[in-house]
């Protein structure tokens, strides 16, 4: 038991490091870890060789407990030390400060699987030479065609290919195909990989750091291909994957679910449509359309059984080969080889790694005839995964995959104990029992993982058991084998026609399976949306799950499930009447502010659009709203029709019902123009129940907080249409019992001056107009507001240079604290009492710092 706990302690130590704001010095934890393990060995030696045979049991047990605790503490220290050592090595491989946003001459080899199309491609590359020096060994290179224009403000996109683009006509020179193994020389503008930082948001920087990508480069000019193939094991692997992907995409061209078969065979999910992912998430089958441990295990098991059966029948000189080498060992070895090949072909993700190491441990035990229980295999596999990749615990899939296997093992052990002593059932009863057992296990997995899913994703698919009962046998026993068969045959000479048939057959089967699943996803109650509960609620829920799945005989086991209810029903507190809470969301180079009162939720602006199927609203705004338990918007204000303020309007309207919408432009016409210009592919969303123009004089009071539009001036729509879009921005002021806030859009200095002359009241919290541009935040506005806190929403390393240094100095000289979402992440202000102490501020990057941020 102590050995298993020590392995888990090692995993926990590595996971702990990924939550730290700074790395400990290696020897601070390595030396105590080694000392503790040596001490543990000494205690163990003493217990075995020094204690007399007739030592009382309490004394021997005490010695064993002490030895186990020391070993566990030592393993935890070694886990911290190992993860810190690996992390420091990666931190040292950083982009030099002098190279940021400058052109660097780089010679690189393509080593990752390229993404994108002729309008823009991206790939992970290995740097061979750089001038000047100071370029990390691995970077992400993005290459855009000359005829493609970037969307305004899209400098912080998290797309694998990089910044989203909109067509400015057909590209004159399409980007050539990037193939793993090629060597290029190019001029690159390099930047650190930065992302958005919001509560419960996706940590893009951590994800890139986990992959070892320490910079992103955008191609300038025309790169030169130096070599078509330069060798290397990693490049060879991904070149093989690239050939298979191209063959499968060609065979499945025009098929709706063709990209799903590519994902099942190669783990490449870039082509799967966004609406399909929504259906997979709502029905809880996401794990089936990616490389999961179940697929690896199934393929390895089939290969191992076939190899064992063939080996038993082979003979040489009237002597069976199985007499020289047991068939069980041969089958185990073949299963491991096949699992490794599939895992590598699939990209070596966490579920594949976890499954491979579990199978390797099982195979080694089988070949050496060692008794290994499932609870010994799981900790060993987890320790191996984390030892090779200390950042694996950053991925939710790490915890979900190991958690699902643990539930299966415990449920299987309980079932074995329950049926011991029963008479062998009849065949039909055995089949019914197997069906019931499969259904029961699926329900147990769903129930057991529900608290984790609620905590991580704020959504629990209620139709998951039924959907998985349909999808698991179809995907596991039909679609996945056909996808793998197609992958093999399409690149084999002479049998490509058979490979194309297998690919088309797999796609047709998957399409038929999706018919009932699409109907399930359309049901209003398909998934339960919950708020993001604090972590103690998750700990309580997991304790209840462990208790409920414990060994039969534990008292009131079923009551353990009740402990999972708090994490599902928890709701965040709302501000009391007269007070407000405001969150300037980290949206990149765009704007989005969430305002909450006791009963009203208001969203001001919707962020930037990255491309036809991607915008900042779906990445930052919607997850934050769901995490807060918000299911509808009372008021939606879109300050003006620029893409960095209205780009996420379509996604917001599609996700939440809106009672009242305000804007200085026609929302319907804007949405139709987006579709007409190819900037959006989704259908027209539901519009707000009421839509009005924002103009000075419009006001309302809700929960003791007054809301006033101060700009643009009253007038007809035709007059506003003649104004510059920035000049027509909606300016909204809210005033509670203790403090006020001003949301300014992109108004220039002339409009600021007009507001100041009209008697703009002093305001404690101010949004810096136009992201802190030089044409805004004039002296009149600064003097009139007398602000305590000013927030500029801008993207890191944006090409406009926002916020401008003179603007920041102007506010700071006036006594304001200047916050920047590009440096501080999302900035929250809570008005909860009088005076400066009553206006509480919190920045996400300062509240939850990580050691890899800002490097």
ABEGO torsion letter per residue (X at the ends): XAAAAAAAAAAAAAAAAAABABBBBAAAAAAAAAAAAAAAAAAAAAAAAABBAABBAAAAAAAAAAAAAAAAAAAAAAAAAAAAAAAAAAAABBBBAAABGBBBBBBBBBABBBBEBAABBBBBBBBABBOBBGBBABBBBBBBBAABBBBBGAAABABAAEBBBBBBEBBABBBBBBBBGBBBBBBBBBBBBBBBBBBGBBBAAAAAAAAGBABBBBBBEBBBBABABAEEAAAAAAAAAAAAAAAAAAAABGBAAAAAAAAAAAGBAAABBAAAAAAAAAAGAAAAABBBAAAAAAAAAAAAAAAAAAAAABBBGGBBAAAABBAAAAAAAAAAAAAAAAAAAAGGBAAAAAAAAAAAAAAAAAAAGBBBBAAAAAAAAAAAAAAABAAAAABAAAAAAAAAAAAAAAAAAAAAAAABGBBBBBAAAAAAAAAAAAAAAAAAAAAAAAAAAAAAAGBBBAAAAAAAAAAAAAAAAAAAAAAAAAAAAAABBGAAAAAAAAAAAAAAAAAAAAAAAAAAAABAAABBBBBBBBAAAAAAAAAAAAAAABBBGBBGAAAAAAAAAAAAABBBBBBBBGBBBBBBBBAEBBBBBBBBBAABBBBBEAEBBABAABBAAAAAAAAAAAAAGBABBABBBBABABAAAAAAAAAAAAABBBABBBBABBAAAAAAAAAAAGABABBBBBBBABBBBBBBGBBBBBGGBBBBBAOBBBEBAAAAAABBAAAABBBBBBBBAABBBBBAEABBAAAAAAAAAAGBBBBABBBBBGGGBAABGBAAAAAAAGBABBBBBBBBGBAAGOBBAAAAAAAAAAGBBBBBAAAAEBBBBBBABBEAAABBBBBAAAABBBAABGX
